[in-house]
């Protein structure tokens, strides 16, 4: 597993595009089970207090569509703001989980703070039959704000929050795979 999660963030006006790639010492099934275990997210994911699947529907083939509600907080330095988000999530098992926010309430800003949020996990096995199992986890996100953030703070806040979340995923994958 990578020692440090590196998140690259590009800003264009009020939009942030982020990407992180992790090399995890675990098989694809363990990584998939970790990122899609919505009921367990509050136990290991920073900033999430509650998470529940509201709806689940099978799609053609092996995919599924979910509606998931998360409650938690967004933190940056000494600032903390409660949030509730309703996500439409599409699963392509063992390959991809893509989430799009359909409602995002950020405390005092309510629905006025976030214009768009999309996050996508992609999994790819890295190991051969002889080697210990390894999986590449790629995470990308698009975050669009309605209110302009201070110039330098936006990138730093996005990078710090995503890095903390992905470090938590990596630690939970390691725990579940016995490493």
C-alpha positions in Angstrom: 0.0 0.0 0.0 1.2 3.5 -0.6 2.6 5.2 2.5 1.0 8.5 1.6 -2.2 9.2 -0.3 -1.6 11.9 -2.9 -4.5 13.8 -4.2 -4.1 16.1 -7.2 -6.6 19.0 -7.4 -7.2 21.3 -10.3 -9.4 24.4 -9.9 -11.2 26.2 -12.6 -13.3 29.0 -11.2 -15.7 27.5 -8.7 -15.1 23.9 -9.9 -12.5 21.5 -8.5 -11.4 18.3 -10.2 -9.6 15.8 -8.0 -7.8 12.5 -8.6 -6.0 10.0 -6.4 -4.6 6.6 -7.2 -3.8 4.0 -4.5 -2.0 0.7 -4.9 -3.6 -1.5 -2.2 -2.3 -4.8 -0.9 -5.6 -6.6 -1.2 -7.8 -8.4 -3.8 -10.4 -6.6 -5.8 -13.3 -8.2 -3.8 -11.9 -6.8 -0.4 -11.5 -3.3 -1.9 -15.0 -3.5 -3.4 -16.6 -4.7 -0.2 -14.9 -1.9 1.7 -16.0 1.0 -0.6 -19.5 -0.3 -1.0 -20.2 -1.2 2.7 -22.3 1.9 3.3 -23.5 0.9 6.7 -19.9 0.6 7.9 -18.7 4.0 6.5 -19.4 5.9 9.8 -17.1 3.5 11.6 -14.0 4.3 9.5 -14.6 7.2 7.2 -13.8 10.7 8.7 -16.7 13.1 8.5 -19.5 10.6 8.1 -21.8 10.1 11.1 -24.6 8.1 9.4 -25.0 6.4 6.1 -27.9 4.4 4.9 -29.1 2.8 1.6 -32.6 4.3 0.9 -33.2 2.4 -2.3 -31.5 -0.4 -4.3 -32.5 -1.4 -7.8 -30.9 -4.0 -10.1 -29.9 -2.7 -13.6 -29.6 -4.7 -16.8 -26.6 -7.0 -16.6 -24.9 -7.2 -13.2 -25.1 -3.5 -12.2 -27.3 -1.8 -9.6 -28.5 1.7 -8.8 -28.7 2.9 -5.2 -29.9 6.0 -3.4 -27.8 6.6 -0.4 -28.2 9.2 2.3 -25.1 10.4 4.3 -24.9 12.7 7.3 -21.7 14.1 8.6 -19.5 17.2 8.6 -17.1 19.0 6.4 -13.9 20.0 8.2 -11.1 22.4 7.4 -8.7 23.7 10.0 -10.9 25.0 12.8 -14.0 25.2 10.6 -16.6 22.4 10.8 -20.0 22.5 9.0 -22.7 19.8 9.2 -23.9 18.3 6.0 -26.5 15.9 4.6 -26.1 14.5 1.1 -28.4 12.3 -1.0 -26.5 10.4 -3.6 -27.5 8.4 -6.7 -24.8 5.6 -6.9 -24.3 3.3 -9.8 -22.4 0.0 -9.2 -20.6 -2.1 -11.8 -19.5 -4.8 -9.3 -15.8 -5.2 -8.8 -15.1 -2.4 -11.4 -16.7 0.9 -10.7 -18.9 2.8 -8.2 -20.0 6.3 -9.4 -21.9 8.7 -7.1 -23.8 11.9 -8.1 -25.3 14.2 -5.4 -29.0 14.9 -6.0 -29.3 16.9 -2.8 -26.5 18.5 -0.7 -27.3 20.5 2.4 -24.3 22.1 4.0 -25.5 23.4 7.3 -26.2 27.2 7.3 -25.7 27.3 3.5 -28.4 24.7 2.9 -28.8 24.0 -0.9 -26.9 27.1 -1.9 -23.3 25.9 -1.3 -22.8 23.0 -3.7 -23.7 23.1 -7.4 -22.4 19.6 -8.4 -20.7 16.7 -6.7 -19.6 13.6 -8.6 -17.3 10.9 -7.3 -16.1 7.8 -9.0 -14.1 4.8 -7.7 -12.5 2.5 -10.3 -10.8 -0.8 -9.4 -8.2 -2.8 -11.4 -6.4 -5.9 -10.2 -2.6 -5.4 -10.4 -1.2 -8.8 -9.4 -0.4 -11.9 -11.3 -1.3 -15.4 -10.0 2.1 -15.8 -8.3 2.2 -12.5 -6.5 0.2 -11.5 -3.5 -3.1 -9.8 -4.5 -2.9 -6.1 -5.3 -5.6 -3.7 -6.5 -5.3 -0.2 -7.9 -8.0 2.1 -6.6 -8.5 5.3 -8.6 -10.8 8.0 -7.3 -11.9 11.0 -9.2 -14.2 13.8 -8.1 -15.8 16.9 -9.5 -17.0 19.5 -7.0 -18.7 22.6 -8.2 -19.5 25.4 -5.7 -22.1 28.0 -6.0 -20.2 30.4 -3.6 -16.6 31.3 -4.5 -14.1 29.9 -1.9 -11.2 32.0 -0.8 -8.4 31.6 -3.5 -5.9 29.3 -1.8 -8.2 27.6 0.7 -10.4 25.8 -1.8 -7.7 23.5 -3.2 -6.2 22.8 0.2 -9.6 21.9 1.8 -10.6 19.6 -1.1 -7.1 17.9 -1.0 -7.1 17.5 2.8 -10.6 16.1 3.0 -10.2 13.6 0.1 -6.7 12.5 1.3 -8.2 11.8 4.8 -11.0 9.8 3.4 -8.8 7.8 1.1 -6.3 7.1 3.9 -9.3 5.8 5.9 -10.3 3.5 3.0 -6.7 2.2 2.7 -6.6 1.5 6.4 -9.9 -0.3 6.4 -8.9 -2.4 3.3 -5.7 -3.3 5.2 -7.7 -4.2 8.3 -10.1 -6.4 6.3 -7.4 -8.2 4.4 -5.5 -8.9 7.7 -2.5 -6.7 7.0 
